[in-house]
Amino acid sequence: MAENLKSQTVSGIWWSFLERYSTQGVSFIITLIMARLLSPGEYGLIGMLAIFMSLAQVFIDGGFANALIQKNTRTDVDFSTVFWVNITIGLLSYLLLFVSAPAIASFFNHSILEPIIRIYAINLILSSLAAVNKVKLTIAINFKTQLKISLISAVASGVAGIACALKGCGVWAIVVQSNVAAAVTAILSFIFVRWKPSFVFSRDSFGSLFNYGSKLLVAQIINTVYINLYNLAIGKKYTSAELGLYTKAGLFGQMVSTNLTSAMTRVSFPVLSRVQDNDAQLVGAYRKFVCMVAFTVFPFALGLCGMARPLIVSLITDKWIGCVPFIQILIFAYLCDGITLVNLNLLYVKGKSNVVLKLEIVKKTIAVAILFVTIRFGVKAICLGQVAYAVIALILNTRNTKKLLNYGFLSQVRDLLPYLLCSLIMMSVALGLDYVVGSSWIVLGLCLIICPAVYLLLCYVFKLTALNEMASILASNRFCPVWLNRILTKLSPES
């Protein structure tokens, strides 16, 4: 049982990373092309709608995804019930946004938002079709299939978006890209998963899942409002161009931080759920996940911080240079958010949805107060406020992990500090290269070679355990070259 779980975990982490970053790699290239063709103002228009779309998506999930994953006695009736609930909420969400479109356009004083949201919101209906299939793949720790779906969807939607941008469609290119991605994902999810919902709705099933999921739903609503409140506030108080720069900074930061964390937590939730009743085994696995997140997220995030200026100038031109300071500030908020998310996962595993809800209420009350103060001083001040909130949120979350498994803030800081210090040294190297070397492209090339080498060397010298764990994961993959396998095997825990 333990060996089988370990094998599934290793396979899951590998395919989860591959799914995230092969897809993100394609999406990143597409984003670069579209950012060159479109303006910050056009991205800002879509950013204004983020809070409405994100809230609707949260209602579609309704906390049922986590409820299905956490429940070890789930049945096909449970899946079918959730499927029909998702479809119903998707349709109702679309109708609500369709009717509200004129009011939303009036609020932001951009009349073009009315037709945009009526077309853009179609992807809510499409995404509701694929929600249960995605849950089934996650429960099975089958991220290989998710990789196929995500990659095909990213390519198809990217081609459609770029084609529209080249034809001068402006902001509509982003709308087309989003809807094509949702449609392709929905179609492929049924082709690959081969699951058909039954025409059944169980009140008992809905009730048991909703009892757990409803608290997570409210918590997710609060968190989603908080995340998108920044777009709402900046879009209302400042220009669409400034909002476009802010959202682009967030996109770059989340690409290396949030997506890496998500790749880990998607595996950790179903894996940890299987050992939720064995505290000794749970805390051991949990600590490994925390260190693995730090080992992977910290260097990527702080590396981006160090090379933000040459990266932006080289890839999407000087017109986006204004987002560089936003990236460099927000990165530190995303670092804390990543560890906070891992901590929340433990609460989900232990069925503490009521604690999650209480935490969200307290944390987001603090966050709104910080935003209320910082919004008067510009977008940079807002970003700094997010960093302050992220630290506070991490401290509050770890109070509960200490109660559950005696693994609190100070214990986690001790585990994380070596990886943070190694990453900060690597970031300093990147900043130094940017200061000394003139050409942005040369700086990027040097950073991509020198920074990873510096980080891995430091991890090896200080004998950090996560390096061994990652080496074990990579070495166990059948696609790993023989020469690399020999090197990685020497680093793995079994050697």
C-alpha positions as CSV (number, residue, x, y, z in Angstrom):
1,M,0.0,0.0,0.0
2,A,2.7,2.5,1.0
3,E,4.9,1.6,-2.0
4,N,1.9,1.9,-4.3
5,L,1.0,5.3,-2.9
6,K,4.6,6.5,-3.2
7,S,4.7,5.3,-6.8
8,Q,1.4,7.2,-7.6
9,T,2.7,10.3,-5.8
10,V,6.0,10.3,-7.8
11,S,4.1,9.7,-11.1
12,G,1.5,12.3,-10.2
13,I,4.1,15.0,-9.3
14,W,6.0,14.3,-12.6
15,W,2.9,14.5,-14.8
16,S,1.4,17.4,-12.8
17,F,4.6,19.5,-13.4
18,L,4.8,18.4,-17.0
19,E,1.1,19.3,-17.5
20,R,1.5,22.7,-15.9
21,Y,4.7,23.7,-17.6
22,S,4.4,22.2,-21.0
23,T,1.0,23.9,-21.3
24,Q,2.3,27.1,-19.6
25,G,5.2,27.1,-22.0
26,V,2.9,27.0,-25.0
27,S,0.6,29.6,-23.3
28,F,3.6,31.8,-22.5
29,I,4.8,31.9,-26.1
30,I,1.2,32.7,-27.2
31,T,1.0,35.4,-24.6
32,L,4.2,37.0,-25.7
33,I,3.0,37.1,-29.3
34,M,-0.4,38.5,-28.3
35,A,1.2,41.1,-26.0
36,R,3.2,42.4,-28.9
37,L,0.1,42.7,-31.0
38,L,-2.2,44.1,-28.3
39,S,-2.0,47.0,-25.9
40,P,-2.0,47.2,-22.1
41,G,-5.4,49.0,-22.3
42,E,-7.0,46.0,-24.2
43,Y,-5.7,43.6,-21.5
44,G,-7.0,46.0,-18.9
45,L,-10.6,45.7,-20.3
46,I,-10.5,42.0,-19.8
47,G,-9.0,42.6,-16.3
48,M,-12.1,44.6,-15.4
49,L,-14.3,41.6,-15.9
50,A,-12.1,39.2,-13.9
51,I,-14.0,39.5,-10.7
52,F,-17.3,38.6,-12.3
53,M,-16.0,35.7,-14.3
54,S,-14.0,34.3,-11.3
55,L,-16.9,34.5,-9.0
56,A,-19.1,32.7,-11.4
57,Q,-16.5,30.0,-11.8
58,V,-16.3,29.6,-8.0
59,F,-20.1,29.0,-7.9
60,I,-19.8,26.4,-10.7
61,D,-17.4,24.5,-8.6
62,G,-19.3,25.2,-5.4
63,G,-16.7,23.4,-3.3
64,F,-17.9,20.1,-4.8
65,A,-14.6,19.3,-6.4
66,N,-12.8,19.3,-3.1
67,A,-15.7,17.5,-1.5
68,L,-15.5,14.7,-4.1
69,I,-11.8,14.3,-3.7
70,Q,-11.9,14.3,0.1
71,K,-14.7,11.7,0.2
72,N,-13.2,8.2,0.0
73,T,-16.6,6.5,-0.4
74,R,-17.8,8.5,-3.5
75,T,-20.2,6.9,-6.0
76,D,-21.3,7.5,-9.5
77,V,-24.4,9.0,-8.2
78,D,-22.2,11.6,-6.4
79,F,-20.5,12.4,-9.7
80,S,-23.7,12.7,-11.7
81,T,-25.4,14.9,-9.0
82,V,-22.5,17.3,-9.1
83,F,-22.4,17.3,-12.9
84,W,-26.1,18.5,-13.1
85,V,-25.6,21.0,-10.4
86,N,-22.6,22.4,-12.2
87,I,-24.5,22.7,-15.5
88,T,-27.4,24.5,-13.8
89,I,-25.1,27.0,-12.1
90,G,-23.2,27.6,-15.3
91,L,-26.3,28.5,-17.2
92,L,-27.7,30.7,-14.4
93,S,-24.3,32.5,-14.1
94,Y,-24.3,33.2,-17.8
95,L,-27.8,34.6,-17.8
96,L,-27.0,36.8,-14.8
97,L,-23.9,38.2,-16.5
98,F,-25.8,38.7,-19.8
99,V,-28.5,40.7,-18.0
100,S,-25.9,42.6,-15.9
101,A,-23.7,43.6,-18.8
102,P,-25.0,47.1,-19.3
103,A,-24.6,47.9,-15.6
104,I,-21.0,46.5,-15.6
105,A,-20.1,48.6,-18.7
106,S,-21.6,51.7,-17.0
107,F,-19.7,51.1,-13.8
108,F,-16.3,51.1,-15.6
109,N,-17.4,53.7,-18.1
110,H,-16.5,51.5,-21.1
111,S,-19.5,50.8,-23.3
112,I,-17.5,48.1,-25.2
113,L,-17.6,45.9,-22.1
114,E,-21.3,45.2,-22.7
115,P,-21.0,43.0,-25.8
116,I,-17.6,41.7,-24.6
117,I,-19.0,40.1,-21.4
118,R,-22.0,38.6,-23.2
119,I,-19.7,36.6,-25.5
120,Y,-16.8,36.1,-23.0
121,A,-19.2,34.6,-20.4
122,I,-20.1,31.7,-22.7
123,N,-16.9,29.9,-21.4
124,L,-18.7,29.5,-18.0
125,I,-21.2,27.1,-19.6
126,L,-18.4,25.3,-21.4
127,S,-16.2,25.0,-18.4
128,S,-19.1,23.6,-16.3
129,L,-19.3,20.6,-18.7
130,A,-15.7,19.6,-18.0
131,A,-15.6,20.2,-14.2
132,V,-16.5,16.6,-13.0
133,N,-14.2,15.0,-15.6
134,K,-11.3,17.1,-14.2
135,V,-12.2,15.9,-10.7
136,K,-12.2,12.3,-11.8
137,L,-8.7,12.7,-13.3
138,T,-7.4,14.4,-10.1
139,I,-8.8,11.6,-7.9
140,A,-7.0,9.1,-10.0
141,I,-3.8,11.2,-9.9
142,N,-4.0,11.0,-13.7
143,F,-2.2,14.2,-14.8
144,K,-0.9,12.6,-17.9
145,T,-4.4,12.8,-19.4
146,Q,-4.8,16.3,-18.1
147,L,-1.5,17.1,-19.9
148,K,-3.0,16.0,-23.3
149,I,-6.2,18.0,-22.8
150,S,-4.4,21.1,-21.6
151,L,-1.8,21.1,-24.3
152,I,-4.2,20.6,-27.2
153,S,-6.5,23.2,-25.7
154,A,-3.7,25.7,-25.3
155,V,-2.4,25.3,-28.9
156,A,-5.9,25.4,-30.5
157,S,-7.0,28.5,-28.5
158,G,-3.6,30.2,-29.0
159,V,-3.8,29.8,-32.8
160,A,-7.3,31.2,-32.8
161,G,-6.3,34.2,-30.6
162,I,-3.3,35.1,-32.6
163,A,-5.2,34.8,-35.8
164,C,-7.8,37.3,-34.5
165,A,-5.1,39.6,-33.2
166,L,-3.3,39.7,-36.5
167,K,-6.6,40.6,-38.2
168,G,-6.9,43.6,-35.9
169,C,-9.7,42.3,-33.7
170,G,-8.1,43.9,-30.6
171,V,-9.6,42.9,-27.3
172,W,-11.9,40.3,-29.1
173,A,-8.8,38.2,-29.8
174,I,-8.6,37.5,-26.0
175,V,-12.3,36.7,-25.9
176,V,-12.0,34.2,-28.7
177,Q,-8.9,32.6,-27.2
178,S,-10.7,32.1,-23.9
179,N,-13.8,30.6,-25.4
180,V,-12.0,28.3,-27.8
181,A,-9.9,27.0,-24.8
182,A,-13.0,26.2,-22.8
183,A,-14.8,24.5,-25.7
184,V,-11.8,22.3,-26.6
185,T,-11.2,21.3,-23.0
186,A,-14.9,20.3,-22.6
187,I,-14.9,18.2,-25.7
188,L,-11.6,16.5,-25.0
189,S,-12.5,15.8,-21.3
190,F,-15.3,13.5,-22.5
191,I,-13.2,11.9,-25.2
192,F,-10.4,11.0,-22.8
193,V,-12.3,10.3,-19.6
194,R,-15.1,8.3,-21.2
195,W,-17.5,9.0,-18.4
196,K,-21.2,9.8,-19.0
197,P,-23.4,11.3,-16.3
198,S,-26.5,9.4,-15.4
199,F,-29.8,11.2,-15.5
200,V,-30.0,11.2,-11.7
201,F,-30.0,13.7,-9.0
202,S,-29.6,12.6,-5.4
203,R,-30.7,14.9,-2.6
204,D,-28.8,12.8,-0.1
205,S,-25.6,13.0,-2.2
206,F,-26.0,16.7,-2.7
207,G,-26.6,17.3,1.0
208,S,-23.6,15.4,2.2
209,L,-21.3,17.0,-0.4
210,F,-22.7,20.4,0.2
211,N,-22.3,20.1,3.9
212,Y,-18.5,19.9,3.4
213,G,-18.3,21.9,0.2
214,S,-20.5,24.9,1.2
215,K,-18.1,26.2,3.8
216,L,-15.3,25.9,1.2
217,L,-17.6,27.6,-1.3
218,V,-18.0,30.6,1.0
219,A,-14.3,30.6,1.7
220,Q,-13.5,30.5,-2.0
221,I,-16.0,33.3,-2.7
222,I,-14.3,35.5,-0.1
223,N,-10.9,34.7,-1.5
224,T,-11.9,35.3,-5.1
225,V,-13.5,38.6,-4.3
226,Y,-10.3,39.6,-2.5
227,I,-8.0,38.6,-5.4
228,N,-10.1,40.4,-8.0
229,L,-10.9,43.3,-5.8
230,Y,-7.5,44.7,-6.8
231,N,-8.5,44.7,-10.5
232,L,-11.9,46.3,-9.6
233,A,-10.3,49.0,-7.5
234,I,-7.4,49.8,-10.0
235,G,-9.8,49.7,-12.9
236,K,-12.2,52.1,-11.3
237,K,-9.6,54.6,-9.8
238,Y,-6.8,54.4,-12.4
239,T,-6.6,53.9,-16.2
240,S,-7.2,50.7,-18.1
241,A,-3.5,50.9,-19.2
242,E,-2.3,50.8,-15.6
243,L,-4.7,47.9,-14.9
244,G,-3.2,46.2,-17.9
245,L,0.3,46.6,-16.6
246,Y,-0.8,45.3,-13.2
247,T,-2.6,42.2,-14.6
248,K,0.4,41.4,-16.9
249,A,2.7,41.6,-13.8
250,G,0.4,39.2,-12.0
251,L,0.4,36.9,-15.0
252,F,4.2,36.6,-15.1
253,G,4.4,36.2,-11.3
254,Q,1.7,33.5,-11.2
255,M,3.2,31.6,-14.1
256,V,6.3,30.8,-12.1
257,S,4.9,30.8,-8.6
258,T,1.2,30.0,-8.4
259,N,1.3,27.4,-11.2
260,L,4.3,25.6,-9.6
261,T,2.5,25.5,-6.3
262,S,-0.7,24.4,-7.9
263,A,1.1,21.5,-9.6
264,M,2.3,20.3,-6.2
265,T,-0.9,20.8,-4.3
266,R,-3.0,19.1,-6.9
267,V,-1.0,16.0,-6.2
268,S,-0.8,16.5,-2.4
269,F,-4.5,16.8,-1.8
270,P,-5.6,13.4,-3.1
271,V,-2.4,11.7,-1.8
272,L,-2.7,13.2,1.7
273,S,-6.4,12.5,1.8
274,R,-5.6,8.7,1.6
275,V,-3.5,8.9,4.8
276,Q,-5.7,11.5,6.6
277,D,-6.3,9.1,9.6
278,N,-2.6,8.4,10.2
279,D,-1.1,11.5,11.7
280,A,2.5,10.3,11.8
281,Q,2.4,9.4,8.1
282,L,0.5,12.5,7.3
283,V,2.9,15.0,8.9
284,G,5.9,13.3,7.3
285,A,4.4,13.5,3.8
286,Y,3.2,17.0,4.5
287,R,6.6,18.3,5.5
288,K,8.1,16.8,2.3
289,F,5.5,18.6,0.2
290,V,6.2,21.9,2.0
291,C,10.0,21.6,1.3
292,M,9.3,20.5,-2.3
293,V,7.2,23.6,-2.9
294,A,10.0,25.7,-1.5
295,F,12.7,24.0,-3.5
296,T,10.8,24.5,-6.8
297,V,8.9,27.7,-6.3
298,F,11.4,29.9,-4.5
299,P,14.2,29.8,-7.2
300,F,11.8,30.3,-10.1
301,A,10.0,33.2,-8.4
302,L,13.1,35.0,-7.2
303,G,14.8,34.3,-10.5
304,L,12.0,36.1,-12.2
305,C,12.4,38.9,-9.8
306,G,16.1,39.2,-10.6
307,M,15.7,39.2,-14.4
308,A,12.3,40.9,-14.7
309,R,13.5,44.0,-16.6
310,P,15.5,42.2,-19.4
311,L,12.8,39.6,-19.6
312,I,10.0,42.2,-20.2
313,V,12.0,44.4,-22.5
314,S,13.2,41.5,-24.6
315,L,10.0,39.5,-24.9
316,I,7.2,42.0,-25.0
317,T,9.0,45.3,-25.7
318,D,9.4,48.6,-23.8
319,K,5.6,49.4,-23.9
320,W,5.3,46.9,-21.0
321,I,8.3,48.2,-18.9
322,G,5.9,49.7,-16.4
323,C,5.0,46.3,-15.1
324,V,8.6,45.4,-14.0
325,P,8.4,47.0,-10.5
326,F,5.0,45.4,-10.0
327,I,6.4,42.0,-10.8
328,Q,9.4,42.5,-8.4
329,I,7.1,43.4,-5.5
330,L,4.3,40.9,-6.1
331,I,6.7,38.0,-6.3
332,F,7.2,38.1,-2.6
333,A,3.5,38.0,-2.0
334,Y,3.2,35.0,-4.3
335,L,6.0,33.2,-2.3
336,C,4.0,33.4,0.9
337,D,0.7,32.6,-0.9
338,G,2.3,29.3,-2.2
339,I,3.1,28.1,1.3
340,T,-0.3,29.3,2.6
341,L,-2.0,27.2,-0.1
342,V,-0.1,24.1,1.1
343,N,-1.2,24.8,4.6
344,L,-4.8,25.2,3.6
345,N,-4.5,21.8,1.8
346,L,-3.9,20.2,5.2
347,L,-7.1,21.7,6.6
348,Y,-9.0,20.4,3.6
349,V,-7.6,16.9,4.1
350,K,-8.5,16.9,7.8
351,G,-12.1,18.0,6.9
352,K,-11.7,21.3,8.6
353,S,-13.8,23.3,6.1
354,N,-15.3,25.3,9.0
355,V,-11.8,26.5,10.1
356,V,-11.0,27.4,6.5
357,L,-14.1,29.6,6.3
358,K,-13.4,31.4,9.6
359,L,-9.8,31.9,8.5
360,E,-10.9,33.5,5.2
361,I,-13.2,35.9,6.9
362,V,-10.5,37.1,9.3
363,K,-7.8,37.3,6.7
364,K,-9.8,39.0,4.0
365,T,-11.1,41.6,6.5
366,I,-7.5,42.5,7.2
367,A,-6.7,42.5,3.4
368,V,-9.6,44.9,2.6
369,A,-8.4,47.2,5.3
370,I,-4.9,47.2,3.8
371,L,-6.2,47.8,0.3
372,F,-8.4,50.7,1.6
373,V,-5.2,52.4,3.0
374,T,-2.8,51.7,0.1
375,I,-5.1,52.5,-2.9
376,R,-4.6,56.2,-2.2
377,F,-0.9,56.0,-2.9
378,G,-0.7,54.3,-6.3
379,V,-0.4,50.8,-7.8
380,K,3.1,50.2,-6.2
381,A,1.7,50.8,-2.8
382,I,-1.2,48.4,-3.5
383,C,1.4,45.7,-4.4
384,L,3.3,46.3,-1.2
385,G,0.1,46.0,0.7
386,Q,-0.4,42.5,-0.9
387,V,3.0,41.5,0.4
388,A,2.1,42.6,4.0
389,Y,-1.2,40.7,3.8
390,A,0.5,37.5,2.4
391,V,2.8,37.4,5.4
392,I,-0.1,37.9,7.9
393,A,-2.1,35.2,6.1
394,L,0.7,32.7,6.4
395,I,1.1,33.3,10.1
396,L,-2.6,32.9,10.7
397,N,-2.8,29.7,8.6
398,T,0.2,28.1,10.3
399,R,-1.5,28.5,13.8
400,N,-3.9,25.8,12.7
401,T,-1.3,23.5,11.3
402,K,0.4,23.7,14.6
403,K,-2.8,22.7,16.4
404,L,-3.4,19.8,14.0
405,L,0.1,18.3,13.6
406,N,2.4,20.5,15.8
407,Y,3.9,21.9,12.6
408,G,3.5,25.7,13.0
409,F,5.0,28.9,11.7
410,L,8.5,28.7,13.3
411,S,8.9,25.0,12.4
412,Q,8.0,25.8,8.8
413,V,10.3,28.8,8.6
414,R,13.2,26.6,9.8
415,D,12.4,24.1,7.0
416,L,12.0,26.9,4.4
417,L,14.8,29.3,5.3
418,P,17.6,27.4,3.5
419,Y,15.8,27.3,0.2
420,L,14.9,31.0,0.6
421,L,18.5,32.0,1.3
422,C,19.8,30.0,-1.7
423,S,17.2,31.6,-3.9
424,L,18.0,35.1,-2.7
425,I,21.7,34.6,-3.5
426,M,20.7,33.4,-7.0
427,M,18.4,36.5,-7.4
428,S,21.3,38.7,-6.4
429,V,23.4,37.1,-9.2
430,A,20.7,37.9,-11.7
431,L,20.4,41.5,-10.6
432,G,24.1,41.9,-10.7
433,L,24.3,40.6,-14.3
434,D,21.5,43.0,-15.3
435,Y,23.4,45.9,-13.8
436,V,26.7,45.0,-15.4
437,V,25.7,43.7,-18.8
438,G,24.0,46.1,-21.3
439,S,22.1,43.9,-23.7
440,S,18.8,42.4,-22.3
441,W,19.1,39.3,-24.5
442,I,22.6,38.6,-23.3
443,V,21.5,39.1,-19.6
444,L,18.7,36.6,-20.2
445,G,21.0,34.0,-21.7
446,L,23.6,34.3,-18.9
447,C,20.9,34.2,-16.2
448,L,19.3,31.0,-17.7
449,I,22.7,29.3,-17.5
450,I,24.4,30.7,-14.4
451,C,21.4,31.1,-12.0
452,P,20.2,27.5,-12.0
453,A,23.8,26.3,-11.6
454,V,24.3,28.6,-8.6
455,Y,21.1,27.5,-7.0
456,L,21.6,23.8,-7.5
457,L,25.2,24.0,-6.3
458,L,24.1,25.8,-3.1
459,C,21.4,23.1,-2.5
460,Y,24.0,20.4,-3.0
461,V,26.6,22.0,-0.8
462,F,24.1,22.5,2.1
463,K,22.7,19.0,1.5
464,L,19.0,20.2,1.3
465,T,16.7,17.2,1.4
466,A,14.3,18.4,-1.3
467,L,17.1,18.2,-3.9
468,N,17.3,14.5,-3.2
469,E,13.6,14.1,-3.4
470,M,13.4,15.9,-6.7
471,A,16.3,13.9,-8.0
472,S,14.5,10.7,-7.1
473,I,11.3,11.8,-8.9
474,L,13.2,12.7,-12.1
475,A,15.4,9.6,-12.0
476,S,12.4,7.3,-11.7
477,N,10.9,8.6,-14.9
478,R,11.3,6.4,-17.9
479,F,12.0,9.3,-20.2
480,C,15.0,10.4,-18.2
481,P,18.3,9.9,-20.2
482,V,20.7,7.3,-18.9
483,W,23.5,9.7,-18.3
484,L,21.2,12.0,-16.3
485,N,19.7,9.1,-14.5
486,R,23.1,8.1,-13.2
487,I,23.8,11.6,-11.8
488,L,20.3,11.8,-10.2
489,T,20.5,8.4,-8.7
490,K,23.5,9.4,-6.7
491,L,21.5,12.3,-5.3
492,S,18.3,10.3,-4.5
493,P,17.5,9.2,-0.9
494,E,18.0,5.5,-1.7
495,S,21.7,6.0,-2.8
